Structures are given as structure tokens and as C-alpha cells.
Amino acid sequence: MNRRDFLATLGGGILVVLVEEDLEAQESGRRVGRGAGAPPEALSAWLHIGQDGAVTVYTGKVEVGQNTRTALTQAVAEELRTPVESVTLVMGDTDLTPFDAGTFGSLSTPRMSPQLRKAAATAREMLIDLAAEQWQTSRASVTLRDGKVTAGAHSAGFGQLTQGQKLTRTISAAALTPAADWTVMGKWVPKVNGRSIVTGSHHYTADHKLPGMLYGKVLRPPAYGAKLESLDASGVASMPGVKVVHQGDFAGVAAGDPLIAERALEALKPVWSAPPAQPSSKDLDGYLRQNCTASLPKPRQVYTVAYIAHTPLEPRAAVARFEDGKLTVWTGTQRPFGVKAELASAFGLGEDQVRVIMPDTGSGYGGKHSGEAAIEAARLAKAAGAPVKVAWTREEEFTWAYFRPAGVIEVSASTAPDGSITAWEFHNINSGGAGIRSPYHIPGAREEAHESSPPLRQGSYRGLAATANHFARECYMDELAASLKMDPLEFRLKNARDERLRAVLQAAAEKFGWQNRKKATGIAAGFEKGGYVATCAEIEIGATGQVRVVRVVESFECGGVVNPEHLGNQIEGSIMMGIGGALFEHVEFAEGKVVSNRMSRYRVPRFVDMPRIETVLLNRRDLTPAGAGETPIVGIAPAIGNAIFAATGKRIRSLPMAPYGLA
């Protein structure tokens, strides 16, 4: 079913369509070609009010635990003057929703929220027009409240006004509600679908079942780069109902029971080619420098960051079905339309022959942009002639997913006696350019990101390279402050001319009690994706050198606050996740194999690592809301690093800083 056909099925009521010619360019920073899933029509959202008054909104954005569903629902409810409970969002279904480049970059709130507000405001004005016409009254006398339209003695639900007509309008320039007048946005509302999630009734991809469905397992190489030369499947012959699939380097099995599928996979006898020589994690820093594409000046200081894994609560999973010439896949992904294009390309199908449905998914952190599990499930389903589910194990997730890029950062600077930074040079090798621009006033600053030849597969991660760049910059800011014998906060304020940056620094310092702080404390600040953050951290060091964060105060300003409770949750989650990368998370690899391939070998933050967290929200209703899923993570690592220096006099310039305690 194409979009036009689907819109035709919506029946009577009000339909509002948003046309956005450059949507995909806005979302991804580049124009997406037709082969990569570009839409036949530049539609970015639509909203339907049915004859029964039900409000349904269709968006290609997806929910991966960041609470976008609730925030976008609030946006619609605000402009339609209707209860949140009356709004339903259909998200991430490529047959039902308009094209979207993906849910990434903290763009859902700053980009999609205004779009849906425009759609809802246009529908609101249509309802006012209908009421004024039917009741022979002025538009000024018509009001919308609690899902009803009222004018004098007249009152009707949304659906009643349409009288079965099908009324379609492209989004107009309807006025949006000023932030000062918000009644739904800017306030706490419960998480949409929250009850089903906490009670366990919500179905994720791994819970999905279809009649006649088989369970698939994929044969993995013993090391990166090894090729499958031959496969002996004779050991599976005695296993009833097992289908073996061998297509070039791809091999797998499908069976009616997951345990039988595992046993069948173990019974296969593959012969692999010898993998090429590859570096280990111990050689990583030198390898990245050696393979850098640029010739760099000699740095004053060098900072490094390790590869880290996304470790989502829900590993990759997909269910695939071929039926009536069409491939349908249910999978957890941040880019349903991107995965649709991958599937179409992999199987030589037209994009109208592929449908991707994305159930709300158990976290992604930038790690679920690609469609590996979807393609694997579809390969097995096509060969088996039946629906197939593939659910990655935790070991597969650690080994075959991509990682946050490792990096080497080289920095040098000079200062005047009064504390002004007079020169600044900052080079990031491999991990990327996100957050590389200093928020401080530095005339003539040189800041560049350079490519290298990475030894492991790498990709997006929460905050991208902003975490690495803030770590190096904010720790080096402390080094400069120490060389001048200046207070770290005073030094930052001396070089901060951006009033929003100064505001978060002062707010965090005041809440933390910076002037009367304990010795083992540190501060850091930054800007990324439209949000400003400042972080103060207090640590304690155990007798064996173990570092524990005991208190964090973080101030955050991202324009107008849509939902303060959920924004606070994002900040707390970012801090907790950031502690892992700051202190102990790192991918160990050698001889083409990931050694840290299970939870017992890869340390993530635990309850015992949870510090006391205090958040300070600076609510700038005069500014457009910005995304908040990523920026709050960037300040915690440098704040901890600066606290370690304050406590011990030792400057640690590598992430993680204390995977086995301080030496």
C-alpha cells in the first residue's frame, strides 16, 4: 500500500498533511537519493481526526526509550486543545507513516515537534471554521477545550462537526500557541504506554510471533575478516524440521524451536579462511595516529578515547515474512526507512514491495541505525518459505554491532597572564567532529577532525564524538587553569562570552556549592545540538584505587522545556551512562576477536555506581526547544577527570580513566 492509497482509506473527518520539500536534507544533513529510501512525495507528517473524534498522528520518528512518543503527543494535544489521552501516535511503520531519515541527532523535538504542532494548529483552525459555519457565529466566539468545540450554547465533539465529510488541507501558517500560554507542553504528563512497559505487557520485537514462525540462528566467523570456504551440514540431516541456508559467506539455520536451532547451528562444520593480521586494543592509539589522513603539528597534550559498546537493553532482533510478493519485517531500528532501503537492495525488490514496522524498542543510543538482523531474518525466511525470527545474543551484540569510535585528540594552547586564551589548536583523529568547536571565546582557534583507518566497525553513539571532544577540551581547560593558578570556574567564566554558557556554569556551581567545595571535585561545561550543559562532580577514591562518583550536579538549558520530569530523566540517564564510559567501559580486542564479548567481561554502570544526582533546569521559554537526548552526557567524563586531578594531582588523559582503579 502506498501513501496515497493509505490516505484514501482514512475515511471521513479531517486530514491535515504537511509538505516539507527539504525534509530529508534537514534530518540527515544531505539529500537522500531514491535508492536510499527517499520519498515519492515530500510529506513529513499527517494528522487525522476521525468521525468518532479520535486524533491519530502519523510520523516516521520512532520511540527507543527517549520518550519521544510522549513529547510529540503533548505537542499535538497542546495545539488541538484536547487531552493527551485522546491522541494516538503511529510511529515508524513505512507503509503507514511519511518518510523520515531517522531518529537521531536529538532532532525529534526541535524538528518534528514544530511540524506536528503546525498540523494540529491547522486542524484546530479547520474545526473553528466548521463550527462558525454550522452555528452561524463568528470565529472569535468559538473555543476549543478538552476535546470539544464550543460557541455560546453550542457544543460538539471534534468528529461531530465533520458530519461524515472528508476534509483535507495542507498545513497552513496557523499561529502556534506561545510558550507563555502552554497548558500541556511544559508540564509533566505520564509516559504514554508507560503502564504496559512496566507491567511487561508491551511487546518488543523479540516478543513478536507469527503463525508458522521459525527461529533462526546465523553462523558467525571466528574472527573479523575470515571467509567461509566450505560448510558440512551433514550433522543436521537427522534433525527434523531444520532448514540449513548457505549462500556464499552467509550461513544459518531455521527451526521450529529456538533450542533446536541452536543445536543445529552447533552441528554445522564450517571451514574458514585465515583472517588477515589485525591490531589489538593495546596498539590502538598508535594505529590511529599512524593511519591518520592528515599531517599534524606537535601537540602539547594528547588525549585518547577507547571503543565502547552501546549495550542496549534489547539486543537486535527481527521477524521477517514473505507473503504475496511483499517482504514485511518487524525490527527495532532508529531508521525504518533506511532499513527498508537496505532490504530492497539486498533482495532486488522495489521499495513498494518492502514494509518495515518498528515496535517501540528497548534503547538504541545510536547503535540501531542499520538492518543486519532484518536482512538475516529475511534471508532465512525466503529460503525456508516461512516467517523467521532472528534474535541476537548478547555476545553477538557485543561482537558484530558497531562501536562508538575510538580516538586520539591532540591539543595545544596559550594564555595571557590575565587568563585569556590567546591561541588554541585542537585535532581529533578518527572519533569525529561533533562538539569540536569550543564554546569559549578564542580568537583564531583551529579545530579539525581527521579520518583514520579504524580497526573495528564504528558508527553513531549517544552524543557522537562530542563526549570525546568535551573530555579533552574541558580537562585541558583545567590544565590551563592550573598553570595560571586560577580557579577552574573563574577561568571558564573569564573566557565565556556566551551568556547561555555562563548561565549554566553559574547555576551548576551555585547548586553544587562550588566556593565551599570539597577537594575531590571537578567542573566541566559545553554546548552541543542546541543545548548548554555544566557538570560538577564529587568523587571518592577507595583504598585499592577504585574511583566512585558520589555526587553530581548538572545544569542544562535546551530552550523551552516540554516535559520537566522526562527531561530530568534524560539528564540522569545520560550521567549514569557517561560514568561507564568515563571510568571503566572499553572494548578489548585482539587477533580479530572482541575479547570483552559478554556482560561478565564488559563493565557497565551498576546500582552501586549510582551517585546522588541533582539537576538544574534552566527553562528558556523564549527559545525554541532543542533536543535533550545527547548533550547531557558530555560533561560527566571531564568533570570526573578534573575531580581526580584535584584529589590526587594526577592528570589522566585516557577514557576510560580507571577501569581497574587508579594505579
N, C-alpha and C positions, 0 to 999 in steps of 0.2 A: 504494500500500500504506500503510495507516495503522499507527500504532504497535502497536495491539493485534494486528493481523494479523501484523506483523513478529515480535513477541514469540512468537507462536504457532509460527513457523517454526523457532525456535531448537532444537527437539528436546530430547532427554534431557539430563540434567545439572542443574546448579544455576543458578538465575536469581535475582539479587538486584535489587530495584527500590527506588529512593529516591524518596519522595514529599515534595515541598517546596512547600507551598501558596503561599508568597510569593516564589518564586524570581525571577520576572521583576522584581518590585519591588526585590528585593535588588540585582540586577545593574544595572538602569538607573536606579534611583532613582525610578521611577514605575511604576504599574500599566499594563501594555500591554493595550490593548483587543483584542477579537477581530479587528478589521480590520487590526491592526498585527502580526499573527502570534502572538497569544497561544495557548498550547497547549490542546487539548481536555482534556488531563489534566495535572495538575501533577506531571510526572515530570522530574527533573533529571539522572538518571544511571541506568544499569543495567549490571550485570556478569553475564557468563555463563561458566560452566565447563562445557565440553563433555564428552561421554563419552570423548573422546580426551585429556582433561586440559587442552586449550587454554583459556587465560584470555583472554576478549575483553571489552573495556570500551567502552562507547558514551557519548560525551559531545559536546554541541554546541559545545564550545570548539574553536578551530582553531589550527593551527601556522603562524605567519608569520615564523619565524626566531628567535623569542624562546626557543625550546626548551621550550615548554610540554609537548610530547609526552613528552619525556624526564622532566621533573619529575613529571608525573601518572603515568607508568609506574612511577617509583620509589615513589610513594605507594601504589600497588596492590601492588607486589612486597613492600613493607615489611610490610603487614598480612597478606598471604597467605603470607608466608614462602616465597616462590617466586623463582627467578631472574628478573631483568629481561627476559631473552631470551624467557621463556615468556609474556609479557604482550603483547597486541596492542591498540592503541587505534584505534577507529574514530571519526573526528572530523568534525564539520561536514557531515554528509550529512542533509538534512532528512527523508528517508524512513526513515533507519535510527537516527538519534540523537534523544535527547529535546530538547525546546525549550531554547534558550539565547538570551538577549537579545543576546549578542555577546561577542567577545574584546576587551576594552578596560578601561581604568581600573586596570591592574595587579591584576585581581581573580581571575585563574586560580588562583594559588597560595593566597591566603587564603580563597577561596570554594569552588572546585571540588576542590582537593586534600583538604580535610576530608571533602567529600561522597564522594569515591572511596575514601578511607580507611575511612569508615563501611561502604560497600558491601563492600569487601574483608574487613573485620573480621567482618561478618555472615556472609559466605561461609566464613570461617575457622571460626567457631563452628558453622556447619552441618556442616562436614567433621568437626569434633571429635565432634559428636553422632552422626553416621553411624558413625564408627569405633568409638565407645564401644558403640553398639547392636549393630553387627555382630560385634564381637570380644568382647562381653560383658565389658567392662572399665570402669574408672572414667574419667571425663573427665579427671581430673588426670593420668592416666598417658599421655594422648595428646599427642603433639607434632607440629608441622609444621615441616619444614625442607627447603630445596632442592626444593620442589615435591612432597614426599612426606609422607604421614601415617604415623606410627609409634607403636606401643604394644607394648613388650616385643619378642616375636619377630615380631609382625605389622608389615607394611609394605605400603603401596599408594599408587599414584598418585591424584591427585585424581579423575580420571574413573572409575577402577575402583570407587570407593566408591559411586557413584550407581547402579550396576548397571542403567543404562538408564532409571531413574526420572526424571521431570521434577519437580524440587523447586523451588518458588517461594516466596520470602519477601520481605516488605517490610523495609527496613532497620530493624534493632533498635538498642538502645542498647549494642551491643557495645563493650567497652573498647578504646580505641586505644593503640597502643604508646607509652609515654613517650619523650620525646626522648632521654633518657639511655640508652635501650636500643636506639636505632635501629642497624640494621646495613646498611640500603640507603639510606634517606634520610640526609642529612648527609654523604654521601660522593660522590666523583666516580665517575660511570659514563659510558661513551661516549655520545655523542649518538645517539639512536635514528634510524635511517635516515641517519646521517652518511656512511657509505661511499657510498651511492648518490648523495648530493648532491655530494660532492667528486669522484666519478668521472664525473658527468654523466649517470648512468642514471636519475636521478629525473625524473619528468615533471611539469612545471608546466602551467598552463592553456594557455599558448601552444604547448606540445608536443602537446596533445591532438588526435587525429584521429578522425573517424568516416567510415564508408563513404559515398561520395557527397557529402562535405562541400564547401561552397563557402566562399570567402574574402570577407569583407565590408569595405567602406570607407564611412565616413559623411561627408557633405558638411557642413563647418563654416562658420558665419558669418564674415564678415571682421572683425567686431568684436562685443563684447558688446552685446546689445540689438537687433541687426539682425534683421529678419524676412524670410523667404523669400517674395517676391511672385510669382515665376514661375520655371519651370525648363524649359529647352530641352534635351531629351535626344536630339536627332536625331543628334548626333555619335557616339552609342553604337550606333546601329542596325546598323552594319557589323561590330560586334564579336560574334562567335558565342558563345552561351552566357552572355551577360551579362544579368543581371536588374536593372532600374532600379526603385527603390522611391521613391515620392513621396507622403507623407501629411502634409498641412499644412506645418508648418515642418520636418518631418523628411524628409530625402532621403539616399539611399545606393545603393550598387551591390553586387552579389554576383556572383562569377565563380569558375570552377574553378581559377584560378591567381592568386596574390596580386599578381603584376606586372600581369596583365591588369586586375584590379580597380582598381589604382592608375591605370592609363591611362584606364580608363572614367570614373573619378571626375574626372580632369583634363579629359575631353572634355565634361563637363556644362557648361552655360552658365546659371548662376543669375542672377536679378535680385534684389538685396537692398534693403530699405528703408534709409534713412539711420538710423544708430544715434543714440540721444539723447546730449546732451552729458554728458560724464563727467569726473571729476577725474583727475589723474595722480598718480604716486607722489611727485612733488615737492610736491604740495598736500596730502598725506595727513594729516599731523599736524593742520593747521588744519581740514581737512574733518571729521575725527573729533571734534574739540572742538566745532565749530560744530553738529554733528548729535547731540551728547550729549543724552540724555534728562533729565539732572539739572542743577540749578544748583549749581555747586561753589564753595567758598571759594578765595581766592587762595592758591596753593601757594608753598612755599619753593623747591622744586626740581621740575623736570619731566623725566621720562624717557620715551623713546619706543622702540617696537619695530616693525620693518618686517614686512610679509608675507614668509613664506618658504614654499618648496615642500617637499613630502615627499620627492621624488626617490627613489622606491623602486627597488630593483634591477630589479624586474619591473614594467613598466607594466601598466595594466589590460588584461585580456583576458577573453573569454568564448566558449564554444561552446554554441549553443542548438539544440535539436531538438524538433519537434512530432511526436508519434507516438501513435496510438491515443487521441487526445483529451487527451494529457498533455504538458506542457511540461517538459523537463529541461534544465537549464543547468549547465555546469561553469564556475566562475569563481572568481577569487581575491578573497575578501572576508572581513572580520572579523565580518560579521553575516549568515551564511547564511539565517537565518530572517527577518531584516529584508528581505533581497533577495527572498526568496520572497514576502513580502507585497507588495513593490513590483511584482513580476511579475504576481501575481494581480490586483492593482488595474489595472495597465496594460492587461491583456488580457481583463479581465472574467471571470476564471476563479475557481473555488473553490480554496482553498488545497490541497485534496487532489488537485488537478489539476496542481500545480506541485512540482517537485523541484529543489533546488539542491544541487550537490555541490561541495565546496570542496577541491581538491587542496592539499597543503601549498604555501604561497605565498611568493614571494620578497620579503618585507617589506611592511609597511603603514604603521607609525608613526602609526596613527590616520587614515590617508588613504584607507582602503578600506572605509568603512562603508556606502557607497551602491552602487547597482547600475546605474550608467549603461551600462557595456559590456554587461552582461547583457541589459538592455532593448533596446539597439541590435541585438545579435545575434539576439534573439528576434523583433524586428520584421522583420528581413531574412529570417530563416528561415521565418517564417509566410508572407511574400509570395512567397518563392522556392520553397516547397514542398520544401525540402531543409535539412539541417543547415548552419549557418553559423558560422564563426569570425570574431570581431572582435578584433583586437589593436591597441591604441592605440600610436601612435608616441610617441617621447619628446617631440616638440613638442606633441602632443595632451595628453599627461600634464601638461606644464608649463602649458598654456593652459586646459584645460577641467576639470581636477580642482580641488577646493577647496584653500585655503591655510590655514596657521596664521594666526590673526587678528593683524592689526596692533593696536597700542595706544598710548595716551598715559597715563602714570601720574604723578599729582601727589601729592607727599608733603611733609609738614612735621612737625616735632617740636621738643621742647625737652628739655633735660637739666639735672640738678643738678650742682654743682661736683664731686661725688664720682664722676660718670659714670653715675648712674642716669637712665634715660629717664623723664621725668615726663609727657610728652604725646606723642601720636602720631596723625597723620591721614594716611590713605593711600587714594587713589581711583584705580581702574583704569577707563579709558574704552575699551570695546569688546573688549579681548582676553580678559576673563573673570575669574572669582573663584577659580580653582584656586590653591592655595598662597598666598592673600592674607593669611591670618592669621599674624601674627608669632609665631615660636616663643619670643620673648623675653618677659620679664615687664614688661608695660607697663600699668599701671592706667588704665582708661578709654580704651583705644585705639579709634579709629574707623577701620574698614577696610571699604570698599564697592566693589563692581563696578557699573559703569553701562553701559547699552547705548548704541550709536550706530547710524548708518545706514551700514553698510560698503559701500565702492565695489566690492569684489570678493567672490566667493563664498568663504566661510570655514567652517572646521569643526575637528574634532579633530586634534590633533597630539601627538606624544610629550610627555607632561607637561602638555599643555594650556597654560593661562596661568601655570602655576607657574614656568616659565622666566622670563617677563617680570616677574612679581611678585618673584621672588627676586633678579633682576638689580637692580631698582630698590631693593628693601629693603636688600640686602647692600652695594650701593655707597653708599647713603645712610648706612648704619651706619658705613662708613669715613669718610664726610664728617663725621659727628658726632664720631667718634673723633679725627679731625684737628683739629676745632675745640676739643677738650678737651686736645689734645696727649697723647693716650693711645695706647698700643699697640693696634692693631685686635683682636688676640686677647684682650688684657686687657679691652677694652671689651665684647666679646661675652660673655666669661665673667662680667663684672660684672652683666650683665643676663639671664643664662641661669640659670633655676632648675630647668629640666627636666634631670634627671640624664642622660638619654639624649642630649640635645643637648650637654651638657658633655662627655660621654664621646667623641663623635665629634670634637668640636673638639680635645680634648686628644690623641686618638690621631693625628689628621692632623698636628697641629703637632709632635708628638714625632717621627713618622716623617720629616717634612719637614726637621726641624732648624730650627724657626721662630726660636728665640732667636739662632741664628747664621746667619740667612738673608742672602742677597744683597739688593741694593737693589731689583731689579726683580721683586718678589714680591707676591702678594696672597692673601687668605684669604676664604672665604665659607662659610656653613653654612645648613642649613634642614631642613625637615620636610615630607613630603608622602606621602599614601597609606600611612601606617603605617611609613614608613622615615625614618631620620635620616641626614643626609649632611654632611660637611665637606670642603672642597676647598682645597688650597694649590696655587698655580701660580707658575711662574717663566717669565719671557718674555725675549726679546732683541729689540732694535729695530735693523733694518738701516739702512744709510746712506741709503736712499731712503724711510725711514719705515715699511717693512714690518714688521709685528709677527709674531713666531713664538713659539709656546709651546714651551719646551724641556723642561720637567719639570712633571708633575702628580702630586700625592699626594692620593688621595681615600679617606677612611674612610667606611664605610657600615654601618649597622645596621638590619636589617629583621626582627628576631626570630630564630628558629632558621633556620640555613642548610640548605637542602635539597641543593644541589649546589654546593660551593665553586668549582669550576672554571668552571661555567657562569654562576654569579653574577659571578665576576670578568670573564667575557666581556661580560656585560651592562653592567657598570660601564665597562669600556674602550670599548665601543661607544657608550655614552651620552656619554662625554667627547669622543670623536672627533666625534660628530655635533654636540655642543654647541659645539665650536670653530668649526664652519661658521657657525652662527647668531650666534655671538659676534663673529666677525671680518669675515666677508665675504658670507654668504648674504643676499640680499634680492631681492624680486620688483620689477622695474621695469615700469611700465605707463603708457600714455598713449593718449588718444583711443579708449578702449575696447579696447585691444590690449595683450597681455603682450609686452613687448619682450625680456625675458630668457627666451626660449622654447626654448632648446636648451642643451646642456651647454657649448658654447663661450661662451655668454653668461651662464651661471649657475654661479658658482664653488662647488663643494663641496670638502670636505677631500680632499687627495691624500696619497700616501705621504710626500711631503716635509713635510707639515704634522704628521705624527705625532710627538708628544713622547714622552719617556720617561714611562711611566705606572706608578705604584706604587699598589696597592690595599691597604687595611687592612680586613679583615672582622671586625666585632665580632659574634661568634656568641652570640646570647642564646637558648639552648635553653629557657629558662624562659618564653619568649614565643612566641605563635603566629606562624609565618612570614607575612610580608607580601609583597606583590608587589614586584618589583625592576626592572621594565622601564622605568620612567619617572623615578623620583625621582633616580637618579644623574646626570641631565642638568642639574639645576637649578643646581648650584654653579659650573660652569666659567665661565660668562659673567661673573658678578660677580667671581670670583677674578681673571680676566684684566683686567677693568676696574680693579680695585684695584691690580693689578701695574703697569698703565700709569700710573696716578696716582703710585705710589711711584717709578717710574723717571723720569717727566717732570714731575710736578707738575700735569699736565693731567687734568681730570676729563671723561671722555666719557660722556654720558648717553643715547646712542642706540645701538640694535642695528640693524645691525652697527656695530662701533666703528671698524674700519679697513678698509673694502672696497677702498680704493686706497692704503692706507698712511696713516700719521699725517701730517697737514698740518704 
